[in-house]
């Protein structure tokens, strides 16, 4: 996208009046106050994937290590070599005292505290991000969707999409139905029990590949490679609304009736998941070399009941009010970190330094 195209697009968005416009970030983020560190734990891994909260602890995984951190202790509770070829690339998933960890070459399950994996599955083609739902783990291997027993690794069923496609993104489960967009232009609703097709829709000309699937109420929220976010009816896959971001959608975060996304056009949007209406938008960059411009976002957005959190590649955490998108502050992280933020509670968050330390920090009130 050229500078002229960006200006034309931004002027068009302004003319359309897409929701409330939150004020541009205030001040120079390079001079933002640093977040105070409450605790530091070495992980022994410099390339950590996003971490997951499990009970009162945090599960982490990276290039070589898999571990559990109890935030009330001074040392890491459990830390093992996972021996996954290519390392862990996906956020570890946990359910019923089982943790699922994997990358594109292999996925495996452990019981926290034990050194040996319960089972391992080696890719025939390429493994996609998994979904862990109770006793089932669901993921793609090339064009095949696999559902395995989470504790034993035994196959429950599989579903083959069109050949020469790859199910790279995680399916999602609502009730007894599993939804998957395998990259063949279709969205499938499958029985979680046996994989039978309940319905499918083919919209290859409109979305090609669905990047992420989220369930919110009676809606399925899906991003696409074609710069759009879609609201779909869980009952039949029919589209109820569509939102055009004007450029590549990095990722979207869905929580309690709102979908949040960042667009390289220079905005964060908050979209109502029931109607597709823009609740608000916050400008992150005006492409005029302003000192107030944010860095690009690689980390997924996250939120709590009051705020939305965005970590940019300049290692600045931007906090916006969930209600209206107004800036609640910009905070420099005390050292360079991996591109993710894990919220612990309304007062604390966890990041991972590039040196391999897990950092617990306080969120200013």
N, C-alpha and C positions, 0 to 999 in steps of 0.2 A: 504494500500500500504506500503510495507516494504521499509527500507532505500535503500536496494540493488535494488529493483524495481524502486524506484525514480531515482537513479543514472543511471540505464539502460535506463529509459525513457528519461531523460534529455540528455544523450549522443546521443540517437537516434534522438532527436529533433535537436541537434546541427549538426548531420551528414546530416540530411535532408535539412538543411539550410532554415528553415521556416521564410522567411522574414528577414528584418533588425533587428539586435539585439541592443536594446538600452542599454546604460551603466547601470550597477547595481547602485542602490540607493547610493548616496554618503554620507559619514559621519555616525555618530551614531544618529539614529532617536530619541533616548532617550534624546539627548541634543539639539534637534531641537528648534529653536526660537518659542515662543508662538504667536499665532495670536492675534492681538489687538481687544478688544471688543468695538464696537461702541454703542451698546444698549443692554439693558436687560429688559425683560418683564416676570412677573410671569404668568404661565398658570393655576396654581392650579392642575396640573396633572403630576405625576412623570413617567408615562409610555406612552409618546406620540408616535404615529405612525408617519411615514414620513409626512412632511408638504407639501402643494401645494401653488404655487404662483397664486394669483388671482388679476389681474389688478395691482394696486399699493400696494397690501397687501399680507398677507400670511394666508391661512386657516390651522388650526391645529385641531387635534382630538387625544384622548387617551382613557385611561381606563374609565374616567368619564366625560370629558369635550369636548366641541366642540366650536371653537371660530375663530374670525377673528382679525388679527393684522394689523393695519395701521402703517407702519414703520415711518411715519412722526409724530406720536403722542406718548406721554409719557406713555399712558396706553392702555391696550387692548380694542379694539373697541367693541367687542361682545364676550361674554363668558358664555355659558350655560351648564347645565347638560343634557347630551343626553339620559340617561336612557337606554342605549343599554346593554342587558345582555351579560356579558363577555367582554364588552368594545369594542372600535373601534380598529380593527386590520388592516384596509386598509387605505391607503392614501385617504383623502377626495377628491372627484371629484366635479368640478364646471362647470356649463354652464347655460347661460340664467337666471342668478340670482337665480339659484337653486344649493344647495350643497347636495351631496349624501355622507352619512357616514354610516359605518357598520362594522360588524364583522361576525363571523361564525354562530351566532345565530339569528341576526336580521340586517336588513338594513332599512334606513329611509332617508327622504328628508326634508330639511328646506329651508326657505328663510332667508338669513342672516339678523340679526336684530330682528328676531321674536323668541319667546321662545317655541312655540308649533310646533311640526313636522307637515308637510303637509300630510304625510302618513308614515306608518310603514308596513314592511313585515317581518313576523316571519318565520324562516326556518322550513320546514318539515323534512329535513335531515341536510344538512350543506351548508351554503352559501359560494360561491367562490368570488374572487376579481371581482368587477364590472367594466364595461366599460360604460361611459356616453358619448353618441353621440347625441348632440343637444337635441331633445325632448324625446329621448329614453334612458333608463338605462337597460343594459343587464348584466345578471349574472347567474351563475349556482346555483341550489339548488339540491344537489345530482346529479343524472344523467340528470336532466331536465334543459334546458336552457330557461330562462324567459326573455321576453322583456316587460317592463312596461313603461307607460307614466310617464315621469320624474316629472311632476307637480302634477298629480292626483294619481299616483300609480296604475292606472287601467291596467290590462293585455292587451297587444296588440296581442301577440301570444306566443306559447311555442314550444319547440322542444325536443323530448325525445331521448337521446342517449341510448346505451345499458345499461340495468339495472345493479346495483351493481358497477357502476363507479361513480366518483365524478368530476364535473367540478370545479376544485379548482382555476384555473388560468383564468384571464380575457380574453374574446374574443376581437377581434379587428375589426374595421370597415374601409373599403376602398370604397368610392363611395356609391353605394347602396347594397353592399355585406358585410355580417358579416361572419367572419372566427372564428371557434372554434375547439379546440382539447380537447375533453372531457375525455380523459384517456382510451378510448376503442380501441386505436391503430389507430383511424381514424382522418382525418382532413376533416371538413365539410365547404363548402361555401354555405351560406344560403341567401335568399333574405331578406334584412332588412325590406321590406314592410310586408311580410306575412310569412316568415320562410320556404318557399319552398326550397328544396335542389337543388342547381345549379350543384354541383358536390361533390364528395367525393373520397378520396383515403384512402386505408387501408395499413398501413405499420407497423403493430404491432410488427413484428420481428425486425424492425430497430429502432423504436423510442418509442414504448409503450405509454409514456406520454409526451406531448409537454408542457414544463414548461412555456414558455412565447412566445407570438406572437407579432411581430412588423412589420409594413409596411414601406418599404423604396423604393420609386420609383415603379417599377413593381414587386418587390420581397417581399415575406413574409419571415421574418427571425424568425426561431423557434429553441428553445433549447430543448433538450431531456434528459431523465433520463439516457441515455446510452452514456454520455460523448461527445455528438456531437452537433454541431450547423448546422442547415440546411438552405439553401437558396432554396425557392420554388417559382414557377411561380404563380402569383396571378390569372392568367387566368384559370389554370387547376390543380394546386397543384403538378405538376411534379417537381421533384428535379433538380435544376440547379447546385448546388454545395453542398459539405459537408465538415465540418472541425471537426477534432477530437482533443479535448482538453487534452486527456490523463487521465482525472480524472473528477470528478463531477464538472459541471458548476454551480457555485453559482448563477449567474444571468448574463444577458447581457444587455447592454445599446446600443441603436441604434440611430445614429444621422448623418444626412448629408453624407450618403454614407459609413459610417464605423460602424461596430459592435465591441464593446469593451467588453471583458470578463476577469475575473480572474479565474485561475485554481489553485487548491491546489498543483499542481506540482511545483508551484513557479514562475508563469509567468502571466503578463497581456498581452493579445493579442489584436491587432487591425486588424480586418478582413474587406476586401472590400466586401460590400454587393451585388455588381453586379457580382463579379467573384469568391468570396470565397478565394481569395489569401490573405496571411498574409502580411499586410503592414509593421508592426513592432511588436516586442515583447519586453517586459521589465521584467527583472528578479526581483522578489520581495523577494525571499529567496533561499538560496543555501543548506539549511538543514545541515549546518555545524556549527550551533550555532554562527554565525557571528553577531556582534553587528549591522551590517548594515541590517539584515533581517527585513522585515516588520512583523507586526502582521497579523493574519488572517483577511480576509475581510468578514464582514456580511452586511455592508451597500452597497447598489447598487452604481455602478460607475455612474458618471454624467460628463457632458462636456459642454463647450461653444465653441466659434469659434476658440480659440487658445489653450485650455488646457483640460486635462482629470483629474478628481479629484477622489481620492480613500481614504476613511477614514477607518483606520484599528482599530482593537479592543484594541490597545494600546493608542487610542485617538490621533493618529498622522494622519494629512492630508498630503497625498502625491500628488504633482502636477506634471503632465507629459505634455510635449509638444504634442499637438494633431498630429502634422505633422510627428514626428519621434519617439515619446516615450521617449525622453531624459528627465531626471529629471529637473524640474524647481524649486524644493525645497521641503523640508519636514518641516512641521510646527506642533508643539505640541499645542493641544487645551488647553485653560487655565484651564479646569476642565473636569472631566469625562462626556461624552455625550451619548445620545441615538444613535443607529447605522444608522444615515442618515445625508445627507448633502442636503440642498436646496439652489440652486444658485439663487441669487436675480438679479445680473448683473455681468459684468466682474470684478467688484471690491469688491463685497460683497457676503457673504453667510450666511445662517442661520442654526444653530444647536439647539438641545434641551438638556439642562443639565439633569443629573440624578436626580437633585433636583426639576425639573419641570419648569425651566426658559428657555425662548426662547432667544437665544444669537445671535445677529447680529455682524459679524466679518468682518474685512477688509482682502482682499486677497492681499498679497504683490505683487507689479508690477514687 
